[in-house]
Amino acid sequence: MRLSELSGKEIVDFKRAQRLGILGQTDLEINEATGHIQSLIIPTGKWRKKHVGEIRVPWQQIRTIGTDMIILEVPN
């Protein structure tokens, strides 16, 4: 799968059934040595408001990547 195919997908926490954002608003942490994605970094708060914090989700906690959304298991 290409990064361009991930762009625009909704990110959903399956345990809480909560929408966390859209991948275009999310940063990727990439291992410089291997080029593998290590985690998604999802900003919390609204885009119009000041950035309050972030949720860091390791790549291994992604459950499914579907056509419209990415379902993941957010750590506590």
HELIX and SHEET records of a PDB file:
HELIX    1   1 LEU A    3  LEU A    6  1                                   4    
HELIX    2   2 LEU A   23  GLN A   25  5                                   3    
HELIX    3   3 TRP A   59  GLN A   61  5                                   3    
SHEET    1   A 4 GLN A  18  ILE A  22  0                                        
SHEET    2   A 4 GLU A  10  ASP A  13 -1                                        
SHEET    3   A 4 MET A  69  LEU A  72  1                                        
SHEET    4   A 4 ILE A  62  ILE A  65 -1                                        
SHEET    1   B 3 ASP A  27  ILE A  30  0                                        
SHEET    2   B 3 ILE A  37  THR A  44 -1                                        
SHEET    3   B 3 GLY A  53  PRO A  58 -1                                        
END                                                                             
